């Protein structure tokens, strides 16, 4: 699983190795949040090859962002703005 910058200030999320056809809950986290909890969540359907790629979760402030998909954590992406 990996994330990088997508369109504008949105994260591009690439899932791989999940069960084909599974519904996966993806949560985004950031070190810019005082709560420490997820800053957003989205459920996605995994394709027949075990992958899913989508854009979501606008980055609102400079800092580190990462996602957790059914317990699997991605790399961190450092957002520095435009």
C-alpha positions as a LaTeX table, in Angstrom:
\begin{tabular}{lrrr}
\hline
Residue & $x$ (\AA) & $y$ (\AA) & $z$ (\AA) \\
\hline
Unk1 & 0.00 & 0.00 & 0.00 \\
Unk2 & 1.28 & 3.46 & $-0.82$ \\
Unk3 & 0.15 & 7.08 & $-0.88$ \\
Unk4 & 1.41 & 10.10 & $-2.74$ \\
Unk5 & 0.08 & 13.45 & $-3.87$ \\
Unk6 & $-2.89$ & 13.22 & $-6.18$ \\
Unk7 & $-4.79$ & 16.06 & $-7.83$ \\
Unk8 & $-4.37$ & 19.39 & $-6.01$ \\
Unk9 & $-4.08$ & 18.80 & $-2.28$ \\
Unk10 & $-5.68$ & 15.34 & $-2.38$ \\
Unk11 & $-3.95$ & 12.05 & $-1.51$ \\
Unk12 & $-3.63$ & 9.35 & $-4.16$ \\
Unk13 & $-4.08$ & 5.99 & $-2.42$ \\
Unk14 & $-2.92$ & 2.68 & $-3.93$ \\
Unk15 & $-3.98$ & $-0.53$ & $-2.20$ \\
Unk16 & $-2.56$ & $-3.93$ & $-3.16$ \\
Unk17 & $-2.66$ & $-7.43$ & $-1.72$ \\
Unk18 & $-6.21$ & $-7.30$ & $-0.38$ \\
Unk19 & $-8.80$ & $-10.03$ & $-0.95$ \\
Unk20 & $-10.51$ & $-9.66$ & $-4.34$ \\
Unk21 & $-13.96$ & $-8.11$ & $-3.99$ \\
Unk22 & $-13.39$ & $-7.13$ & $-0.35$ \\
Unk23 & $-14.83$ & $-3.95$ & 1.13 \\
Unk24 & $-11.97$ & $-2.14$ & 2.85 \\
Unk25 & $-12.27$ & 0.80 & 5.24 \\
Unk26 & $-9.52$ & 3.35 & 4.70 \\
Unk27 & $-8.85$ & 5.94 & 7.43 \\
Unk28 & $-6.58$ & 8.95 & 7.04 \\
Unk29 & $-4.43$ & 10.30 & 9.87 \\
Unk30 & $-2.30$ & 13.42 & 10.18 \\
Unk31 & 0.10 & 14.87 & 12.69 \\
Unk32 & $-1.75$ & 18.19 & 12.26 \\
Unk33 & $-4.79$ & 16.90 & 14.20 \\
Unk34 & $-4.94$ & 17.49 & 17.94 \\
Unk35 & $-7.38$ & 14.58 & 18.38 \\
Unk36 & $-4.97$ & 11.86 & 17.20 \\
Unk37 & $-7.93$ & 10.09 & 15.63 \\
Unk38 & $-8.75$ & 9.62 & 11.98 \\
Unk39 & $-9.31$ & 12.82 & 10.03 \\
Unk40 & $-11.58$ & 10.96 & 7.60 \\
Unk41 & $-12.73$ & 7.52 & 6.46 \\
Unk42 & $-13.87$ & 5.95 & 3.20 \\
Unk43 & $-15.02$ & 2.43 & 2.27 \\
Unk44 & $-13.77$ & 1.12 & $-1.06$ \\
Unk45 & $-14.22$ & $-2.07$ & $-3.09$ \\
Unk46 & $-11.12$ & $-4.04$ & $-4.03$ \\
Unk47 & $-10.88$ & $-5.14$ & $-7.67$ \\
Unk48 & $-10.57$ & $-8.76$ & $-8.76$ \\
Unk49 & $-6.76$ & $-8.45$ & $-8.85$ \\
Unk50 & $-6.60$ & $-7.39$ & $-5.17$ \\
Unk51 & $-5.90$ & $-3.72$ & $-5.89$ \\
Unk52 & $-7.71$ & $-0.41$ & $-5.59$ \\
Unk53 & $-6.52$ & 3.09 & $-6.46$ \\
Unk54 & $-8.42$ & 6.28 & $-5.69$ \\
Unk55 & $-8.04$ & 9.92 & $-4.74$ \\
Unk56 & $-9.48$ & 11.22 & $-1.48$ \\
Unk57 & $-8.82$ & 13.08 & 1.76 \\
Unk58 & $-7.82$ & 16.68 & 1.07 \\
Unk59 & $-4.74$ & 17.78 & 3.00 \\
Unk60 & $-5.77$ & 20.95 & 4.81 \\
Unk61 & $-2.58$ & 21.82 & 6.67 \\
Unk62 & 1.16 & 21.29 & 6.26 \\
Unk63 & 2.33 & 18.10 & 7.94 \\
Unk64 & 2.54 & 14.32 & 7.65 \\
Unk65 & $-0.38$ & 12.24 & 6.36 \\
Unk66 & $-0.86$ & 8.46 & 6.24 \\
Unk67 & $-3.70$ & 5.99 & 5.82 \\
Unk68 & $-4.64$ & 2.74 & 7.53 \\
Unk69 & $-6.63$ & 0.19 & 5.53 \\
Unk70 & $-8.05$ & $-2.66$ & 7.60 \\
Unk71 & $-5.09$ & $-2.46$ & 9.99 \\
Unk72 & $-2.36$ & $-2.01$ & 7.34 \\
Unk73 & $-0.50$ & 1.33 & 7.55 \\
Unk74 & 0.84 & 3.17 & 4.51 \\
Unk75 & 3.96 & 5.23 & 4.16 \\
Unk76 & 3.79 & 8.83 & 5.41 \\
Unk77 & 3.43 & 11.67 & 2.93 \\
Unk78 & 4.79 & 15.07 & 3.96 \\
Unk79 & 2.52 & 17.87 & 2.68 \\
Unk80 & 4.31 & 21.20 & 2.39 \\
Unk81 & 1.62 & 23.01 & 0.41 \\
Unk82 & 1.40 & 23.88 & $-3.26$ \\
\hline
\end{tabular}
